[in-house]
Amino acid sequence: MASSAVLNADLRKGLIHKEVYGHFSEHLGRGIYEGIWVGEDSPIPNTNGIRNDVLKALQRIKIPVLRWPGGCFADDYHWEDGIGPRDTRKKMINKLWGGAVENNHFGTHEFMMLCELLGCEAYINGNVGSGTVREMSEWVEYLTFGGESPVSTMRAVNGQTEPWKVKYWGVGNENWGCGGNMRPEYYADLYRQYQTYVRNYDDNKIHRIACGPNGNDYGWMEVLMREASLFMDSITLHYYTILGPNWENKGDATGFNADEWFTTLEQALYMDELITRHSAIMDQYDPSKRVGLIVDEWGTWYNPEPGSMPGYLYQQNSIRDALVAGVTFNIFHQHNDRVRMANIAQMVNVLQALILTEGEQMLLTPTYHVFDMFKVHQDAERIELTYESEAYRHNGREIPAVSASASVDQEGAIHISLCNLNHADDSVLTIDLRGLDVGSKGLAVSGTILAATEIDAHNTFEQPDHVVPQPFYAFVLEGSRLTVQLPPMSVTVLEIKS
């Protein structure tokens, strides 16, 4: 059977928060050092130590928010080690990720400079696991207090007279695991204590974020919402797409077979169930949906690339990862009433990275191109799109072949995101367009597609443009009916203007 859909352009379903297209960069492997920070003296062209090629690529996709310094690293990080003259900053061992020496050359000032260059909001994760209330309180004060105090004076001595604006603050990270192996009841009490001292100074208003559950730990969500929801603005959810059922062998980023393709996409679709069930728990304690759900770690996690440091989590990125990104964004769009932010793990050189670097070389991954294509949804209004997808069957299992969502931007242009998850067959989708102001000139339809012919097609430094977006023409508009032919394993964005 073919797939069918009804687009009701006049039925608006609320804002798709641009922060859903957020990013995450942890002190891990080559994510910060070499990936973003090369230092002012590097032969790699840079702006105050930030490499220019990566900066330009990230500016293009309009990054709305960046999370830092972790991840698990956050609950081992002490912010005062990362300020002052770089040659006198205390070195540390990154115990969690490969035992590398961390020289702390990229610290608070460098991160805030990066956010300013990107034009994005800062999302800082504070240390609950090995830190103190005072340490977190003084970091907030160092960043945002405009008056006179010991830490604001310290900031001025270090070159920043005026306070910064910091919008998002995470009170701990993965406190059920690497952030302290805590029980939810214990962390809920700690959260209530710590957030008290995450103060608003002057006109800076901080959005306080509690550490939420890992995957389907619904008990953690229940306890945190019951005990601490009145003290939070948002709560997090972490979920990684792995081949499962365990973490010991997560499969390879390339060279996989059709069964591994199917399983990966099946696991990615599980995000919808997770958000649905966690949202139902949140609704019991927050029926007005004041508290946001932030999926601040998501993406694919495979075995490290052969020859790379295992603790650096460096992996290739294929058309399969592009499909994971596309279906995940469509899920986030459908839950826009609760999902207020998401942060892919991670931005450069780590896990499902948008950008890979090797010395002076840089390439954009298929996942990057999905972010670029989907940026049209940032701060657009979701519009009702209901659809029935044909089944994608493989070895006795089945999932929907098509994933879709739609929005309308401030200029009135409609964008429809379509993913064909099937690795072997086309999918024909017929869309009934309703509620459109056609006008005397009718409708203009255009499209962009990201597709490939090999199941693990990816970009390399030798062939950086092997998988790149192309114009899309495989559609027919007859009156108010739009018929689209989606090639196998493809991500498509259609634009409709009247």
C-alpha positions as CSV (number, residue, x, y, z in Angstrom):
1,M,0.0,0.0,0.0
2,A,1.1,3.6,-0.5
3,S,1.3,6.1,2.3
4,S,-1.3,8.9,2.6
5,A,-1.5,12.2,4.6
6,V,-3.7,15.1,5.2
7,L,-2.2,18.5,5.8
8,N,-4.5,21.0,7.6
9,A,-2.6,24.2,7.1
10,D,-5.1,26.2,9.0
11,L,-4.8,24.1,12.2
12,R,-1.9,25.5,14.2
13,K,-0.4,23.3,16.9
14,G,2.0,25.7,18.7
15,L,5.6,26.7,18.4
16,I,8.4,24.3,17.5
17,H,11.0,25.7,19.8
18,K,14.2,26.5,18.0
19,E,16.1,25.1,21.0
20,V,15.1,21.7,19.8
21,Y,17.9,22.1,17.3
22,G,20.4,22.6,20.2
23,H,23.9,21.2,20.5
24,F,26.2,19.6,23.1
25,S,30.0,19.8,23.3
26,E,31.8,18.0,26.1
27,H,35.4,17.9,27.1
28,L,35.8,14.5,25.5
29,G,38.3,13.2,22.9
30,R,38.8,15.7,20.1
31,G,35.4,17.4,20.6
32,I,36.7,20.6,22.2
33,Y,40.5,20.5,21.5
34,E,41.1,20.4,17.8
35,G,37.4,20.2,17.0
36,I,36.6,23.7,18.2
37,W,39.6,25.1,20.1
38,V,43.0,25.3,18.4
39,G,44.5,28.3,20.2
40,E,45.5,31.7,18.8
41,D,49.0,30.4,17.7
42,S,47.7,27.5,15.6
43,P,48.4,27.4,11.9
44,I,44.8,26.5,11.4
45,P,42.9,29.8,10.7
46,N,41.1,30.8,13.8
47,T,39.3,33.6,15.6
48,N,40.7,34.1,19.1
49,G,41.6,30.4,19.1
50,I,38.2,29.1,17.7
51,R,38.8,27.4,14.3
52,N,37.2,29.4,11.5
53,D,36.0,26.6,9.3
54,V,34.0,24.9,12.1
55,L,32.7,28.3,13.3
56,K,31.4,29.2,9.8
57,A,29.7,25.8,9.4
58,L,28.0,26.1,12.8
59,Q,26.9,29.7,12.1
60,R,25.2,28.5,8.9
61,I,22.8,26.2,10.7
62,K,21.8,28.8,13.2
63,I,22.7,27.0,16.4
64,P,20.2,28.3,19.0
65,V,21.8,26.9,22.2
66,L,25.0,25.1,23.2
67,R,25.4,22.8,26.3
68,W,28.8,22.7,28.1
69,P,31.1,21.4,29.7
70,G,29.4,18.0,30.0
71,G,28.1,15.4,30.2
72,C,29.8,13.2,32.7
73,F,32.8,15.7,32.6
74,A,30.6,18.3,34.2
75,D,30.5,16.5,37.5
76,D,34.3,16.3,37.6
77,Y,34.7,19.9,36.5
78,H,35.7,22.8,38.8
79,W,35.2,26.1,37.0
80,E,38.0,28.0,38.7
81,D,40.5,25.7,37.1
82,G,39.5,27.2,33.7
83,I,39.9,30.9,34.3
84,G,42.9,33.3,34.4
85,P,46.0,33.2,32.2
86,R,46.0,29.9,30.3
87,D,49.6,29.0,31.0
88,T,48.9,29.0,34.8
89,R,45.6,27.1,34.7
90,K,45.6,23.8,36.6
91,K,45.8,20.7,34.6
92,M,43.7,17.6,35.3
93,I,43.2,14.1,34.1
94,N,40.0,13.4,32.2
95,K,39.4,10.1,34.1
96,L,36.1,9.4,32.4
97,W,37.2,9.8,28.8
98,G,40.5,8.2,27.9
99,G,42.7,9.5,30.7
100,A,43.8,12.4,28.6
101,V,45.5,15.5,30.2
102,E,43.0,18.4,30.3
103,N,44.9,21.7,30.3
104,N,41.8,23.8,30.9
105,H,42.7,26.2,28.1
106,F,39.1,26.2,27.0
107,G,37.1,27.4,30.0
108,T,34.4,29.9,31.0
109,H,35.6,32.9,29.0
110,E,36.4,30.8,25.9
111,F,33.0,29.1,26.0
112,M,31.1,32.4,26.4
113,M,33.2,33.9,23.5
114,L,32.2,30.9,21.4
115,C,28.5,31.4,22.2
116,E,28.8,35.1,21.3
117,L,30.5,34.2,17.9
118,L,27.7,31.7,17.2
119,G,25.0,34.0,18.4
120,C,23.5,31.3,20.6
121,E,22.3,30.9,24.2
122,A,24.6,29.4,26.8
123,Y,23.5,26.2,28.6
124,I,26.0,25.5,31.4
125,N,25.9,22.3,33.4
126,G,26.9,22.8,37.0
127,N,28.8,20.2,39.2
128,V,26.6,18.5,41.8
129,G,28.4,15.1,41.8
130,S,31.8,16.3,43.1
131,G,31.2,20.0,43.6
132,T,29.6,22.2,46.3
133,V,26.7,24.5,46.6
134,R,29.1,27.4,47.1
135,E,31.1,26.5,44.0
136,M,28.0,26.5,41.8
137,S,26.6,29.6,43.4
138,E,29.9,31.5,42.8
139,W,30.1,30.4,39.2
140,V,26.7,31.8,38.5
141,E,27.8,35.0,40.3
142,Y,31.0,35.2,38.3
143,L,29.1,34.9,35.1
144,T,26.1,37.1,35.6
145,F,26.6,39.6,38.5
146,G,27.1,43.2,37.5
147,G,27.8,44.6,40.9
148,E,30.9,44.5,43.1
149,S,31.9,41.3,44.7
150,P,35.0,39.1,45.0
151,V,34.1,36.9,42.1
152,S,32.9,39.7,39.8
153,T,36.1,41.5,40.5
154,M,37.9,38.3,39.6
155,R,36.0,38.3,36.3
156,A,37.1,41.8,35.5
157,V,40.7,41.0,36.3
158,N,40.4,38.1,33.8
159,G,39.3,40.5,31.1
160,Q,35.5,40.6,31.3
161,T,34.2,43.7,33.0
162,E,30.5,43.4,32.1
163,P,28.6,40.3,33.1
164,W,27.4,37.8,30.6
165,K,23.8,36.6,30.0
166,V,23.3,33.0,30.8
167,K,19.9,31.6,30.1
168,Y,20.1,27.9,30.9
169,W,21.6,26.2,33.9
170,G,21.7,22.5,34.5
171,V,21.9,21.5,38.2
172,G,24.0,18.3,37.8
173,N,24.1,15.7,35.1
174,E,23.3,12.0,35.0
175,N,23.2,12.0,38.8
176,W,21.7,8.5,38.6
177,G,25.0,7.3,37.1
178,C,28.3,9.1,36.5
179,G,27.1,12.1,38.4
180,G,27.0,10.3,41.8
181,N,24.9,7.1,41.5
182,M,22.2,8.7,43.5
183,R,18.7,7.6,44.3
184,P,16.0,9.9,42.9
185,E,14.8,10.9,46.4
186,Y,18.4,11.9,47.4
187,Y,19.0,13.9,44.2
188,A,15.6,15.6,44.4
189,D,16.6,17.0,47.8
190,L,20.0,18.0,46.5
191,Y,18.4,19.7,43.5
192,R,16.1,21.7,45.7
193,Q,19.1,22.8,47.8
194,Y,21.4,23.7,44.9
195,Q,18.9,25.5,42.7
196,T,18.2,27.8,45.6
197,Y,21.6,29.3,45.1
198,V,21.4,29.5,41.3
199,R,20.3,33.1,41.7
200,N,19.1,35.7,39.2
201,Y,21.3,38.8,39.2
202,D,20.3,42.1,37.7
203,D,18.1,41.4,34.7
204,N,19.5,37.9,33.9
205,K,16.9,35.3,34.5
206,I,18.1,31.7,34.6
207,H,16.1,28.7,33.4
208,R,16.8,26.0,36.0
209,I,17.1,22.5,34.7
210,A,16.9,19.3,36.8
211,C,18.6,16.0,36.0
212,G,15.9,13.8,34.7
213,P,15.8,10.1,33.8
214,N,17.9,7.8,31.7
215,G,15.7,6.3,29.0
216,N,12.7,4.4,30.4
217,D,13.4,5.0,34.1
218,Y,9.9,6.2,34.8
219,G,10.4,5.9,38.5
220,W,13.0,8.7,38.5
221,M,10.7,11.0,36.6
222,E,7.9,10.2,39.1
223,V,10.0,11.1,42.1
224,L,11.6,14.3,40.6
225,M,8.2,15.6,39.5
226,R,6.6,14.8,42.8
227,E,9.3,16.2,45.0
228,A,10.9,19.1,43.0
229,S,8.7,20.2,40.1
230,L,7.8,23.4,41.7
231,F,11.5,24.4,41.8
232,M,12.4,23.6,38.2
233,D,11.7,25.1,34.8
234,S,12.7,22.0,32.9
235,I,13.8,18.4,33.4
236,T,16.1,16.4,31.2
237,L,15.8,13.0,29.4
238,H,18.8,11.1,28.0
239,Y,18.4,8.4,25.3
240,Y,20.9,7.0,22.9
241,T,20.1,4.9,19.8
242,I,22.2,1.8,20.1
243,L,21.8,-1.6,18.4
244,G,21.2,-3.2,21.8
245,P,20.3,-5.1,23.9
246,N,23.4,-4.1,25.8
247,W,26.2,-1.6,25.6
248,E,29.1,-4.1,25.2
249,N,28.9,-4.3,21.4
250,K,27.1,-1.3,19.9
251,G,27.8,-2.2,16.3
252,D,29.9,-0.3,13.8
253,A,29.2,3.1,12.2
254,T,29.9,1.7,8.7
255,G,30.1,-1.7,7.1
256,F,26.8,-2.8,8.7
257,N,24.1,-4.9,7.2
258,A,20.4,-4.4,6.5
259,D,19.3,-6.0,9.8
260,E,21.5,-3.5,11.7
261,W,20.0,-0.7,9.6
262,F,16.5,-1.7,10.5
263,T,17.3,-2.2,14.2
264,T,18.9,1.3,14.4
265,L,15.8,3.0,12.9
266,E,13.5,0.9,15.1
267,Q,15.5,2.0,18.2
268,A,15.3,5.6,17.1
269,L,11.5,5.5,16.8
270,Y,11.4,4.4,20.5
271,M,12.0,8.1,21.3
272,D,8.3,8.7,20.7
273,E,7.2,6.2,23.3
274,L,9.7,7.6,25.8
275,I,8.5,11.1,25.4
276,T,4.8,10.1,25.5
277,R,5.2,8.1,28.7
278,H,7.4,10.6,30.5
279,S,5.0,13.4,29.5
280,A,2.1,11.5,31.0
281,I,3.9,11.4,34.3
282,M,4.8,15.1,34.0
283,D,1.1,15.9,33.3
284,Q,0.1,14.4,36.7
285,Y,2.1,17.0,38.5
286,D,2.2,19.8,36.0
287,P,-1.0,19.7,33.9
288,S,-0.4,23.3,32.7
289,K,2.8,22.1,31.0
290,R,4.9,24.8,32.7
291,V,7.9,22.5,33.1
292,G,9.7,21.7,29.8
293,L,11.2,18.4,28.8
294,I,14.7,18.8,27.6
295,V,16.3,15.8,25.7
296,D,19.8,17.2,26.2
297,E,21.6,14.0,25.1
298,W,20.4,12.0,22.1
299,G,21.9,10.4,19.0
300,T,23.6,7.2,17.8
301,W,26.3,5.5,19.7
302,Y,28.4,2.9,17.9
303,N,31.8,1.3,18.5
304,P,34.7,3.7,18.1
305,E,36.4,3.9,14.7
306,P,39.2,1.3,14.3
307,G,42.5,2.8,15.3
308,S,41.0,5.6,17.3
309,M,41.3,6.0,21.1
310,P,38.3,4.0,22.5
311,G,37.6,6.7,25.2
312,Y,37.4,9.4,22.6
313,L,34.1,8.1,21.1
314,Y,35.0,9.1,17.6
315,Q,32.7,7.5,15.0
316,Q,31.8,7.9,11.3
317,N,28.5,9.2,10.3
318,S,26.4,7.8,7.4
319,I,23.0,8.2,5.7
320,R,21.7,6.0,8.5
321,D,22.5,8.7,11.0
322,A,20.8,11.3,8.8
323,L,17.6,9.2,9.0
324,V,18.0,8.9,12.8
325,A,18.2,12.7,13.0
326,G,15.3,13.2,10.7
327,V,12.9,10.9,12.4
328,T,14.0,12.2,15.8
329,F,13.2,15.8,14.8
330,N,9.8,14.8,13.5
331,I,9.1,13.1,16.9
332,F,10.2,16.3,18.7
333,H,8.0,18.4,16.5
334,Q,5.0,16.2,17.3
335,H,5.6,16.7,21.1
336,N,6.2,20.4,20.8
337,D,3.8,21.1,23.7
338,R,6.3,19.5,26.1
339,V,9.7,19.2,24.4
340,R,11.3,22.7,24.8
341,M,15.0,21.8,23.9
342,A,17.2,19.0,22.7
343,N,20.9,18.7,22.3
344,I,22.5,16.2,20.0
345,A,25.5,14.3,21.3
346,Q,27.8,15.8,20.1
347,M,28.7,18.7,17.9
348,V,32.2,17.9,16.6
349,N,34.3,14.6,16.5
350,V,32.3,12.8,19.1
351,L,29.4,10.3,18.7
352,Q,26.8,11.5,16.1
353,A,28.9,14.5,15.2
354,L,27.8,17.1,12.7
355,I,31.4,17.9,11.9
356,L,34.6,15.8,11.7
357,T,38.1,17.3,11.6
358,E,41.6,15.9,11.1
359,G,44.3,18.5,11.5
360,E,43.5,21.3,9.1
361,Q,40.8,19.2,7.3
362,M,37.1,19.4,8.0
363,L,34.1,17.7,6.6
364,L,30.3,18.0,7.1
365,T,28.5,14.8,7.9
366,P,25.0,13.7,6.7
367,T,23.7,14.6,10.1
368,Y,24.9,18.2,9.6
369,H,23.0,18.4,6.3
370,V,19.8,17.3,8.1
371,F,20.2,20.1,10.6
372,D,20.8,22.5,7.7
373,M,17.7,21.3,5.8
374,F,15.5,21.3,9.0
375,K,16.5,24.7,10.3
376,V,13.4,26.1,8.5
377,H,11.4,24.6,11.4
378,Q,13.1,26.7,14.1
379,D,10.5,28.8,15.8
380,A,7.9,27.9,13.2
381,E,4.4,26.9,14.1
382,R,3.6,23.2,13.8
383,I,0.6,22.5,11.6
384,E,-1.6,19.4,11.7
385,L,-0.3,16.6,9.5
386,T,-1.9,13.3,10.0
387,Y,-0.7,10.3,8.0
388,E,-0.9,6.6,7.5
389,S,2.4,5.0,6.5
390,E,2.9,1.8,4.6
391,A,4.8,-0.8,6.6
392,Y,8.6,-1.3,6.3
393,R,9.0,-5.0,6.9
394,H,12.2,-6.8,7.6
395,N,12.8,-10.4,8.9
396,G,9.3,-10.6,10.4
397,R,9.4,-7.2,12.0
398,E,7.8,-3.9,10.8
399,I,8.0,-0.2,11.4
400,P,6.4,2.7,9.5
401,A,8.2,3.4,6.3
402,V,7.5,7.1,6.4
403,S,8.1,9.7,9.2
404,A,6.7,13.2,8.7
405,S,6.0,16.6,10.2
406,A,5.1,20.0,9.0
407,S,5.3,23.7,10.0
408,V,4.6,27.2,8.8
409,D,7.1,30.0,9.2
410,Q,6.6,33.7,9.8
411,E,6.5,34.4,6.1
412,G,3.7,31.9,5.5
413,A,5.9,29.2,3.8
414,I,5.0,25.7,4.7
415,H,7.7,23.1,5.2
416,I,7.1,19.3,5.3
417,S,9.8,17.0,6.5
418,L,9.7,13.5,5.1
419,C,11.9,10.5,5.9
420,N,11.7,7.2,4.0
421,L,13.2,4.6,6.4
422,N,13.1,1.8,4.0
423,H,16.7,0.9,2.9
424,A,15.6,-0.8,-0.4
425,D,12.3,0.5,-1.7
426,D,10.7,3.8,-2.8
427,S,7.7,5.1,-0.8
428,V,4.9,7.0,-2.6
429,L,3.1,9.5,-0.3
430,T,-0.1,11.3,-1.3
431,I,-0.7,14.5,0.7
432,D,-4.2,16.1,0.7
433,L,-3.5,19.8,1.1
434,R,-6.3,21.6,3.1
435,G,-6.8,25.0,4.6
436,L,-4.4,26.7,2.1
437,D,-5.0,30.2,0.6
438,V,-4.2,29.2,-3.0
439,G,-4.7,32.6,-4.5
440,S,-4.8,33.4,-8.2
441,K,-1.2,32.1,-8.9
442,G,-1.8,28.7,-7.3
443,L,0.8,26.9,-5.2
444,A,4.6,26.8,-5.7
445,V,6.3,23.6,-4.5
446,S,10.0,23.0,-4.3
447,G,12.2,20.5,-2.4
448,T,15.6,19.4,-1.1
449,I,16.6,15.8,-0.6
450,L,19.5,13.9,1.1
451,A,19.8,10.4,-0.2
452,A,22.3,7.7,-1.0
453,T,22.6,4.5,-2.9
454,E,24.9,2.6,-0.5
455,I,23.4,1.6,2.9
456,D,26.4,3.1,4.8
457,A,27.2,6.0,2.5
458,H,29.3,8.6,4.3
459,N,31.6,11.5,3.7
460,T,35.4,11.2,4.0
461,F,38.2,13.7,3.8
462,E,39.0,12.3,0.4
463,Q,35.3,12.5,-0.7
464,P,33.7,15.1,1.5
465,D,30.7,15.6,-0.8
466,H,29.7,12.0,-1.3
467,V,26.4,12.6,0.6
468,V,25.1,16.1,0.2
469,P,21.7,17.6,-0.3
470,Q,20.3,17.9,-3.9
471,P,17.3,19.6,-5.4
472,F,14.2,17.4,-5.3
473,Y,11.7,17.1,-8.2
474,A,9.9,13.8,-7.7
475,F,6.5,15.2,-6.9
476,V,3.3,16.0,-8.8
477,L,0.8,18.7,-7.7
478,E,-2.7,18.2,-9.0
479,G,-5.2,20.6,-7.6
480,S,-4.9,20.2,-3.8
481,R,-3.3,16.8,-4.0
482,L,0.5,16.4,-3.8
483,T,2.0,13.1,-4.7
484,V,5.6,12.5,-3.6
485,Q,7.9,9.7,-4.6
486,L,10.5,9.2,-1.8
487,P,13.6,7.2,-2.8
488,P,15.0,4.6,-0.3
489,M,16.8,5.8,2.8
490,S,16.1,9.5,2.1
491,V,15.4,12.7,4.0
492,T,13.3,15.3,2.1
493,V,12.1,18.8,3.0
494,L,9.3,20.3,0.8
495,E,8.4,24.0,0.7
496,I,5.0,25.1,-0.3
497,K,4.2,28.8,-1.0
498,S,1.0,30.3,-2.2
